[in-house]
């Protein structure tokens, strides 16, 4: 698999993971579990920074 295609697939995967984590963050906030909210906030930050890194490698911009 070529590098560009691999990066695109990685970005798509990260976008799906971010969406899932945002939904779980909302559920945790509705439930009132502060520890879980903090966990998902950290995870989202990590996933978003990884997505930005991959987009820079691809030569694109964050949407």
Residue pairs with C-beta under 8 A, 6 or more apart in sequence:
1 9
4 58
7 54
7 57
7 58
8 58
10 54
11 51
11 54
11 55
11 58
14 47
14 50
14 51
14 54
15 51
17 47
18 44
18 47
18 48
18 51
21 40
21 43
21 44
21 47
22 44
24 40
25 37
25 40
25 41
25 44
28 36
28 37
28 39
28 40
29 37
51 62
52 62
55 61
55 62
